[in-house]
Amino acid sequence: MFGLQSLGALALGTVFLCCSGAIYPLCAQTAGTPDQESDTLRGTVVNSLTHEPIGRALVYSPDNRYAAMTDGQGRFEFKFARAEREPNAGFAATSNVGPSPSYPRQYGATNRPSMLMARKTGFLPDHDGQQTFPLSETQQELTIPLAPEALIIGHILLPESDGSNRIQVELFRRQVREGREHWDSVGTVISKSDGEYRYAELSAGSYKLVTHELLDRDPLAFNPRGQLFGYPPVYYPAATDFTTASVIQLSAGSTTEADVSPARREYYAVKVPVGGAPLGLPIGIQVWLQGHEGPGYSLGYNAEEQLIQGLLPDGTYVVRATAAGSNAMTGMSTLTVKGAAAEGPALMMLPNSSIVVSVREEFQHRETATQGPMVVDSIRNASGNGRRPGYLQVSLLPIEEFGFAPGASLRPPRGPDDDSPLMIENVQPGRYRVLVNTAIGFASSVTSNGTDLEHQPLVVALGGATPPIEITVRDDGAEVEGAIVGASTRDAAGAGFRSQGQSPGNVYFCPTTGSSGQFRMAWVSPDGKFQLQQLPPGVYRVLAFDRQQPDLEYASEEALSKYEAKAQVIRVVAGQKEHLQLPLITQGE
């Protein structure tokens, strides 16, 4: 009897589940087949370095509507439900007598996401700068690569420390800005009581490490009324400035140990009077050894007494004070410490420079002289200004590999009728590259007081007047078109121009040293062809890559020399038309 009741209950439960649509095979006739109700995407998450599958990785959509964990073989699967459509209303209402007929359910497109992401501890959240992987409406398979993180670990070895002194460590990564090397801060960490520090989730690249200075406050030796001691910055492994510090080269998934041993030195009280400081504005202070600009040292600002003060060891230092805002100001002074407390000469805060920019248009073609202004006017009107050349952008980029001065750019118009001169405001003292971008033609010359700013830096002095920047714009640049050697539509896609998750290929026009040319870039179309107009006259080394190269140091002949075998050197003059056939440089070359 028990068995019969159990079977009856099981049959009843099966009918219930069938009617609810949970068991596809039994309900196929009334609820549609699984293929009709959903579509399936299968994929694998792999290690980008070893190509081995990654288990227990989280795969999810950016909007968090979908998520799944990979299995032990790195595999995942999504079933995306299809939206049910209403049956044909006219066909369904053919009879008003008797029970309504049953019509098959109809299903439309799925509500699948347009992209997916993946993450797991020990791997970077993005791969080659890519954080998402796009999906097509019919895609059935997807492989997601995750790059293993690199690590820098080490110890700060302080002599006779009891663990109370914890030192700040800062890491910098080499970046390329407009074709030149620059070092940007990755962040800071504080060493543990045993001196250990750790940087995780680092991508492959070049790094430099520096310890910040620290006052020794060991309770067994600290005497606030006696001689003070501290630990000056150390630039890994034992350099005295940022420039000569060793470069830590990290590859994907690697671990580097970097121990640093700061030396204990006498520290002395210092102060620098400040004159002309704006009231109510915060003052930022930077300090470095004279001739050795870089991070590590620090001083503070006493607003009530208008003093820069703090502690420093023996040496000659440059002290820089900056005040941001509409009335931005900068002041600089030098300070020498030699075995005793020191007071430097007064630091006078002076307004930052404003530089006038003048533009001369020398359009050579009738279409530019007649139709061109219409285009220019549309750009001007878009910016709310009918008088200023809105098609042109001018910016200043500090040229030091590690600099405290920020960049600057043209002041936006103050209103629709602003006919005041073009101006770059609040420029701090320093040395800058002048970058000119135009939507029409090209900048044929950029000068200031006779200095060629395309090959020489713009020097902005503290508190002094800077001569205007004079720009001439022409429209008779060269026109270049070409193709990747042997690249059909299929070849181009296979090479990575439109491959899954990759950016299109690029052709780079890199001016040779001393050339009048200017760096340019062209996109490669899916059929492997490219085109570039208004290329400034000059000599170029032309390179074609299967993907974007944000870290291409195109201003360095040495950096480009490794591509010499696949580079093509061209010389173009005004109005020339050039056709190129270029070999492809693939990832890893």
Secondary structure, DSSP 8 states (H G I E B T S, - for coil): -HHHHHHHHHHHHHHHHHHHT-STGGGHHHH--HHHHEEEEEEEEEETTT--B-TT-EEE-TTSS-EEE--TTSEEEEEEEEEEE---HHHHTS--SSS------EEEEE---SEEEEE-TTB-SSBTTB--EE--TT--EEEEEE-B-EEEEEEB--TT--S----EEEEEEEEEETTEEEEEEEEEEE--TTSEEEEEEE-SEEEEEEE--EE---TTT--TTS-EEEE---BTTTBSSSTTS--EEE-TT-EEE--B----EEEEEEEEEEES--TTS-EEEEEEETTB--SS---EEETTTTEEEEEE-SEEEEEEEEE-STT-EEEEEEEEE-SS-EE---EE-EE-EEEEEEEEEE--SHHHHHTHHHHHHHHHHHTT-SSS-TTEEEEEEE-SSS-SS--EEB---SSTT----EEEEEE-SEEEEEEEEESSSEEEEEEETTEETTTS-EEE-TT-----EEEEEES--EEEEEEETT--HHHHHHHTSS-TT----EEEEEE-TT-S---EEEE--TTSEEEEEEE-SEEEEEEEESS--TT--TT-HHHHGGGGGG-EEEEE-TT-EEEEEE--B-TT-
